[in-house]
Amino acid sequence: MRQESLEERKLLYVQSVIEEYKPSERTWWEHPPPVYHTTSDYASACQKIINKDEPVIFKKSKKEWVMAAVMIIVGALLLYFIGNKEFSFMHALVLILLLLVVVPGLQDGIASIRVSRDGLWFYNEEREIYWENVLLTYIRELREESYSYIFIVHFYDARHDKFDRIEINLKGLASPAYLSACIETFRST
């Protein structure tokens, strides 16, 4: 019995994913099914120029309302302490701690994806997927009350000799067009 080569296995996997992502017929009363677009489809809609010299890092959006709440609390405490003439070294230390420890942590969003010449790094997976192992990249568009977008990467995991995929919700992370343009730009280099 003949053993399939890695390239044949990759081709069969890619064909099965393409078949799975084909639009299905539905009746008029059903919710619209998810729509799958390749990143090359979305990349054509991006007008931004991608700098290939440095990796592009996508971070979750900042929590401005939390930072504003911390600043209001610090301001209110400062006014209270000064108004009651109770301002001591410990009060100053607490306020400085709030400003120097909490605020900088809120300013920088949490990194989720890095796109570089080498491949894709996923911070929640703590691993890099090299371009030669990336088989397909898609954006799943869900149309319900509002639109939501999921980035999907199908890849070959050489460590475990299997095919796998990673899905990341793009809400608060990146626009599908910009992420797709970055992927297509770096993949072609």
Phi and psi in degrees as GROMACS dihedral restraints (atoms count N, CA, C in turn):
[ dihedral_restraints ]
;  ai    aj    ak    al  type     phi  dphi    fc
    3     4     5     6     1   -81.7    20    10
    4     5     6     7     1   133.9    20    10
    6     7     8     9     1   -88.0    20    10
    7     8     9    10     1   133.0    20    10
    9    10    11    12     1   -71.8    20    10
   10    11    12    13     1   140.9    20    10
   12    13    14    15     1   -75.5    20    10
   13    14    15    16     1   165.7    20    10
   15    16    17    18     1   -60.8    20    10
   16    17    18    19     1   -40.7    20    10
   18    19    20    21     1   -64.6    20    10
   19    20    21    22     1   -37.7    20    10
   21    22    23    24     1   -67.2    20    10
   22    23    24    25     1   -40.5    20    10
   24    25    26    27     1   -63.9    20    10
   25    26    27    28     1   -41.0    20    10
   27    28    29    30     1   -61.6    20    10
   28    29    30    31     1   -44.8    20    10
   30    31    32    33     1   -61.8    20    10
   31    32    33    34     1   -43.7    20    10
   33    34    35    36     1   -63.3    20    10
   34    35    36    37     1   -39.9    20    10
   36    37    38    39     1   -64.2    20    10
   37    38    39    40     1   -47.0    20    10
   39    40    41    42     1   -59.6    20    10
   40    41    42    43     1   -43.7    20    10
   42    43    44    45     1   -63.3    20    10
   43    44    45    46     1   -38.5    20    10
   45    46    47    48     1   -68.1    20    10
   46    47    48    49     1   -37.8    20    10
   48    49    50    51     1   -67.1    20    10
   49    50    51    52     1   -44.1    20    10
   51    52    53    54     1   -60.4    20    10
   52    53    54    55     1   -40.7    20    10
   54    55    56    57     1   -66.2    20    10
   55    56    57    58     1   -41.2    20    10
   57    58    59    60     1   -64.2    20    10
   58    59    60    61     1   -34.6    20    10
   60    61    62    63     1   -88.4    20    10
   61    62    63    64     1    -1.1    20    10
   63    64    65    66     1   -63.6    20    10
   64    65    66    67     1   143.9    20    10
   66    67    68    69     1   -63.5    20    10
   67    68    69    70     1   139.4    20    10
   69    70    71    72     1  -102.7    20    10
   70    71    72    73     1   154.9    20    10
   72    73    74    75     1   -76.2    20    10
   73    74    75    76     1   147.2    20    10
   75    76    77    78     1  -142.0    20    10
   76    77    78    79     1   162.1    20    10
   78    79    80    81     1   -90.0    20    10
   79    80    81    82     1   166.2    20    10
   81    82    83    84     1   -66.7    20    10
   82    83    84    85     1   -21.6    20    10
   84    85    86    87     1   -90.8    20    10
   85    86    87    88     1    -7.4    20    10
   87    88    89    90     1   -81.7    20    10
   88    89    90    91     1   152.5    20    10
   90    91    92    93     1   -63.7    20    10
   91    92    93    94     1   147.2    20    10
   93    94    95    96     1   -62.5    20    10
   94    95    96    97     1   135.2    20    10
   96    97    98    99     1   -72.5    20    10
   97    98    99   100     1   164.0    20    10
   99   100   101   102     1   -62.6    20    10
  100   101   102   103     1   148.1    20    10
  102   103   104   105     1  -113.2    20    10
  103   104   105   106     1   133.3    20    10
  105   106   107   108     1  -108.4    20    10
  106   107   108   109     1   128.9    20    10
  108   109   110   111     1  -123.4    20    10
  109   110   111   112     1   140.5    20    10
  111   112   113   114     1   -71.4    20    10
  112   113   114   115     1   157.0    20    10
  114   115   116   117     1   -65.8    20    10
  115   116   117   118     1   -26.2    20    10
  117   118   119   120     1   -67.4    20    10
  118   119   120   121     1   -31.4    20    10
  120   121   122   123     1   -64.5    20    10
  121   122   123   124     1   -46.7    20    10
  123   124   125   126     1   -71.1    20    10
  124   125   126   127     1   -33.9    20    10
  126   127   128   129     1   -60.4    20    10
  127   128   129   130     1   -32.0    20    10
  129   130   131   132     1   -65.9    20    10
  130   131   132   133     1   -19.0    20    10
  132   133   134   135     1   -87.3    20    10
  133   134   135   136     1    -6.3    20    10
  135   136   137   138     1   -89.4    20    10
  136   137   138   139     1   131.1    20    10
  138   139   140   141     1   -99.8    20    10
  139   140   141   142     1    -8.0    20    10
  141   142   143   144     1   -76.0    20    10
  142   143   144   145     1   148.0    20    10
  144   145   146   147     1   -90.6    20    10
  145   146   147   148     1   130.9    20    10
  147   148   149   150     1   -96.6    20    10
  148   149   150   151     1   126.3    20    10
  150   151   152   153     1   -83.1    20    10
  151   152   153   154     1   114.7    20    10
  153   154   155   156     1   -83.0    20    10
  154   155   156   157     1    -7.2    20    10
  156   157   158   159     1   -75.5    20    10
  157   158   159   160     1   -25.6    20    10
  159   160   161   162     1  -128.4    20    10
  160   161   162   163     1   146.6    20    10
  162   163   164   165     1   -62.7    20    10
  163   164   165   166     1   152.7    20    10
  165   166   167   168     1  -104.1    20    10
  166   167   168   169     1   126.3    20    10
  168   169   170   171     1  -111.7    20    10
  169   170   171   172     1   128.3    20    10
  171   172   173   174     1  -104.4    20    10
  172   173   174   175     1   128.0    20    10
  174   175   176   177     1  -121.8    20    10
  175   176   177   178     1   151.2    20    10
  177   178   179   180     1   -64.1    20    10
  178   179   180   181     1   148.2    20    10
  180   181   182   183     1   -65.1    20    10
  181   182   183   184     1   153.5    20    10
  183   184   185   186     1   -72.2    20    10
  184   185   186   187     1   157.8    20    10
  186   187   188   189     1   -99.5    20    10
  187   188   189   190     1    79.8    20    10
  189   190   191   192     1   -61.0    20    10
  190   191   192   193     1   -37.0    20    10
  192   193   194   195     1   -66.8    20    10
  193   194   195   196     1   -33.4    20    10
  195   196   197   198     1   -69.6    20    10
  196   197   198   199     1   -42.1    20    10
  198   199   200   201     1   -63.6    20    10
  199   200   201   202     1   -41.2    20    10
  201   202   203   204     1   -63.5    20    10
  202   203   204   205     1   -39.6    20    10
  204   205   206   207     1   -64.0    20    10
  205   206   207   208     1   -42.2    20    10
  207   208   209   210     1   -62.5    20    10
  208   209   210   211     1   -44.0    20    10
  210   211   212   213     1   -63.8    20    10
  211   212   213   214     1   -38.8    20    10
  213   214   215   216     1   -66.1    20    10
  214   215   216   217     1   -41.6    20    10
  216   217   218   219     1   -63.4    20    10
  217   218   219   220     1   -44.1    20    10
  219   220   221   222     1   -61.9    20    10
  220   221   222   223     1   -45.5    20    10
  222   223   224   225     1   -62.5    20    10
  223   224   225   226     1   -42.7    20    10
  225   226   227   228     1   -65.9    20    10
  226   227   228   229     1   -42.1    20    10
  228   229   230   231     1   -63.6    20    10
  229   230   231   232     1   -41.5    20    10
  231   232   233   234     1   -61.9    20    10
  232   233   234   235     1   -45.6    20    10
  234   235   236   237     1   -63.4    20    10
  235   236   237   238     1   -39.6    20    10
  237   238   239   240     1   -63.7    20    10
  238   239   240   241     1   -47.3    20    10
  240   241   242   243     1   -63.8    20    10
  241   242   243   244     1   -42.8    20    10
  243   244   245   246     1   -69.1    20    10
  244   245   246   247     1   -40.6    20    10
  246   247   248   249     1   -64.3    20    10
  247   248   249   250     1   -36.0    20    10
  249   250   251   252     1   -92.1    20    10
  250   251   252   253     1     1.5    20    10
  252   253   254   255     1    53.7    20    10
  253   254   255   256     1    41.4    20    10
  255   256   257   258     1  -113.5    20    10
  256   257   258   259     1    24.6    20    10
  258   259   260   261     1   -80.0    20    10
  259   260   261   262     1   110.3    20    10
  261   262   263   264     1  -118.4    20    10
  262   263   264   265     1  -179.9    20    10
  264   265   266   267     1   -61.6    20    10
  265   266   267   268     1   -39.4    20    10
  267   268   269   270     1   -65.6    20    10
  268   269   270   271     1   -39.3    20    10
  270   271   272   273     1   -64.1    20    10
  271   272   273   274     1   -43.4    20    10
  273   274   275   276     1   -63.3    20    10
  274   275   276   277     1   -39.7    20    10
  276   277   278   279     1   -63.0    20    10
  277   278   279   280     1   -42.5    20    10
  279   280   281   282     1   -63.1    20    10
  280   281   282   283     1   -44.9    20    10
  282   283   284   285     1   -65.3    20    10
  283   284   285   286     1   -41.8    20    10
  285   286   287   288     1   -65.1    20    10
  286   287   288   289     1   -40.8    20    10
  288   289   290   291     1   -60.1    20    10
  289   290   291   292     1   -44.7    20    10
  291   292   293   294     1   -59.9    20    10
  292   293   294   295     1   -43.4    20    10
  294   295   296   297     1   -73.5    20    10
  295   296   297   298     1   -39.1    20    10
  297   298   299   300     1   -88.3    20    10
  298   299   300   301     1   -22.8    20    10
  300   301   302   303     1  -104.0    20    10
  301   302   303   304     1   -48.9    20    10
  303   304   305   306     1   -76.9    20    10
  304   305   306   307     1   -48.6    20    10
  306   307   308   309     1   -61.9    20    10
  307   308   309   310     1   -48.0    20    10
  309   310   311   312     1   -60.8    20    10
  310   311   312   313     1   -34.1    20    10
  312   313   314   315     1   -66.2    20    10
  313   314   315   316     1   -29.8    20    10
  315   316   317   318     1   -82.2    20    10
  316   317   318   319     1   -23.1    20    10
  318   319   320   321     1   -72.2    20    10
  319   320   321   322     1   -37.1    20    10
  321   322   323   324     1   -96.0    20    10
  322   323   324   325     1   123.1    20    10
  324   325   326   327     1   -69.8    20    10
  325   326   327   328     1   166.1    20    10
  327   328   329   330     1   -84.6    20    10
  328   329   330   331     1   124.3    20    10
  330   331   332   333     1   -68.1    20    10
  331   332   333   334     1   139.2    20    10
  333   334   335   336     1  -121.8    20    10
  334   335   336   337     1   -42.3    20    10
  336   337   338   339     1  -136.2    20    10
  337   338   339   340     1   139.7    20    10
  339   340   341   342     1  -124.5    20    10
  340   341   342   343     1   127.2    20    10
  342   343   344   345     1  -110.0    20    10
  343   344   345   346     1   124.0    20    10
  345   346   347   348     1  -139.7    20    10
  346   347   348   349     1  -177.8    20    10
  348   349   350   351     1   -63.5    20    10
  349   350   351   352     1   -29.4    20    10
  351   352   353   354     1   -77.7    20    10
  352   353   354   355     1   -38.9    20    10
  354   355   356   357     1   164.1    20    10
  355   356   357   358     1  -151.3    20    10
  357   358   359   360     1  -111.7    20    10
  358   359   360   361     1   130.2    20    10
  360   361   362   363     1  -110.1    20    10
  361   362   363   364     1   127.0    20    10
  363   364   365   366     1  -110.9    20    10
  364   365   366   367     1   116.9    20    10
  366   367   368   369     1   -68.8    20    10
  367   368   369   370     1   -32.8    20    10
  369   370   371   372     1   -73.6    20    10
  370   371   372   373     1   -22.5    20    10
  372   373   374   375     1   -94.0    20    10
  373   374   375   376     1   -17.3    20    10
  375   376   377   378     1    51.5    20    10
  376   377   378   379     1    48.4    20    10
  378   379   380   381     1  -156.8    20    10
  379   380   381   382     1   158.7    20    10
  381   382   383   384     1  -107.2    20    10
  382   383   384   385     1   138.9    20    10
  384   385   386   387     1  -110.0    20    10
  385   386   387   388     1   115.2    20    10
  387   388   389   390     1   -73.9    20    10
  388   389   390   391     1   150.0    20    10
  390   391   392   393     1   -56.4    20    10
  391   392   393   394     1   -35.0    20    10
  393   394   395   396     1   -67.2    20    10
  394   395   396   397     1   -17.7    20    10
  396   397   398   399     1   -98.2    20    10
  397   398   399   400     1   -11.1    20    10
  399   400   401   402     1   -77.2    20    10
  400   401   402   403     1   121.9    20    10
  402   403   404   405     1   -96.8    20    10
  403   404   405   406     1   -49.3    20    10
  405   406   407   408     1  -143.1    20    10
  406   407   408   409     1   145.6    20    10
  408   409   410   411     1  -129.9    20    10
  409   410   411   412     1   128.1    20    10
  411   412   413   414     1  -130.9    20    10
  412   413   414   415     1   159.7    20    10
  414   415   416   417     1  -117.7    20    10
  415   416   417   418     1   120.5    20    10
  417   418   419   420     1   -93.5    20    10
  418   419   420   421     1   124.6    20    10
  420   421   422   423     1  -105.4    20    10
  421   422   423   424     1   119.3    20    10
  423   424   425   426     1  -104.8    20    10
  424   425   426   427     1   127.2    20    10
  426   427   428   429     1  -114.7    20    10
  427   428   429   430     1    98.4    20    10
  429   430   431   432     1  -123.8    20    10
  430   431   432   433     1  -120.8    20    10
  432   433   434   435     1   -65.3    20    10
  433   434   435   436     1   -37.3    20    10
  435   436   437   438     1  -140.1    20    10
  436   437   438   439     1   170.2    20    10
  438   439   440   441     1   -81.7    20    10
  439   440   441   442     1   141.8    20    10
  441   442   443   444     1  -137.2    20    10
  442   443   444   445     1   150.3    20    10
  444   445   446   447     1  -126.7    20    10
  445   446   447   448     1   134.4    20    10
  447   448   449   450     1  -120.6    20    10
  448   449   450   451     1   128.7    20    10
  450   451   452   453     1   -89.8    20    10
  451   452   453   454     1   128.0    20    10
  453   454   455   456     1  -123.0    20    10
  454   455   456   457     1   129.4    20    10
  456   457   458   459     1  -119.4    20    10
  457   458   459   460     1   121.8    20    10
  459   460   461   462     1  -100.2    20    10
  460   461   462   463     1   130.9    20    10
  462   463   464   465     1  -148.4    20    10
  463   464   465   466     1   165.1    20    10
  465   466   467   468     1   -98.0    20    10
  466   467   468   469     1   124.0    20    10
  468   469   470   471     1   -94.2    20    10
  469   470   471   472     1   101.2    20    10
  471   472   473   474     1   -68.3    20    10
  472   473   474   475     1   -29.1    20    10
  474   475   476   477     1   -62.3    20    10
  475   476   477   478     1   -38.5    20    10
  477   478   479   480     1  -110.3    20    10
  478   479   480   481     1     3.3    20    10
  480   481   482   483     1    50.7    20    10
  481   482   483   484     1    54.1    20    10
  483   484   485   486     1  -149.9    20    10
  484   485   486   487     1   166.6    20    10
  486   487   488   489     1   -97.3    20    10
  487   488   489   490     1   143.2    20    10
  489   490   491   492     1  -146.5    20    10
  490   491   492   493     1   174.0    20    10
  492   493   494   495     1  -147.4    20    10
  493   494   495   496     1   154.1    20    10
  495   496   497   498     1  -125.3    20    10
  496   497   498   499     1   136.2    20    10
  498   499   500   501     1  -122.5    20    10
  499   500   501   502     1   132.8    20    10
  501   502   503   504     1  -133.1    20    10
  502   503   504   505     1   128.6    20    10
  504   505   506   507     1   -72.3    20    10
  505   506   507   508     1   131.7    20    10
  507   508   509   510     1   -89.4    20    10
  508   509   510   511     1     0.4    20    10
  510   511   512   513     1   -61.8    20    10
  511   512   513   514     1   122.7    20    10
  513   514   515   516     1    74.0    20    10
  514   515   516   517     1     7.7    20    10
  516   517   518   519     1  -110.9    20    10
  517   518   519   520     1   -55.1    20    10
  519   520   521   522     1  -164.8    20    10
  520   521   522   523     1   159.1    20    10
  522   523   524   525     1   -78.9    20    10
  523   524   525   526     1   145.2    20    10
  525   526   527   528     1   -59.0    20    10
  526   527   528   529     1   -35.9    20    10
  528   529   530   531     1   -68.2    20    10
  529   530   531   532     1   -44.2    20    10
  531   532   533   534     1   -68.4    20    10
  532   533   534   535     1   -44.8    20    10
  534   535   536   537     1   -59.7    20    10
  535   536   537   538     1   -44.3    20    10
  537   538   539   540     1   -63.3    20    10
  538   539   540   541     1   -40.6    20    10
  540   541   542   543     1   -64.1    20    10
  541   542   543   544     1   -40.7    20    10
  543   544   545   546     1   -62.6    20    10
  544   545   546   547     1   -45.0    20    10
  546   547   548   549     1   -62.9    20    10
  547   548   549   550     1   -47.6    20    10
  549   550   551   552     1   -67.2    20    10
  550   551   552   553     1   -34.4    20    10
  552   553   554   555     1   -67.4    20    10
  553   554   555   556     1   -49.0    20    10
  555   556   557   558     1   -72.9    20    10
  556   557   558   559     1   -31.7    20    10
  558   559   560   561     1   -65.8    20    10
  559   560   561   562     1   -32.8    20    10
  561   562   563   564     1   -82.9    20    10
  562   563   564   565     1    -7.9    20    10
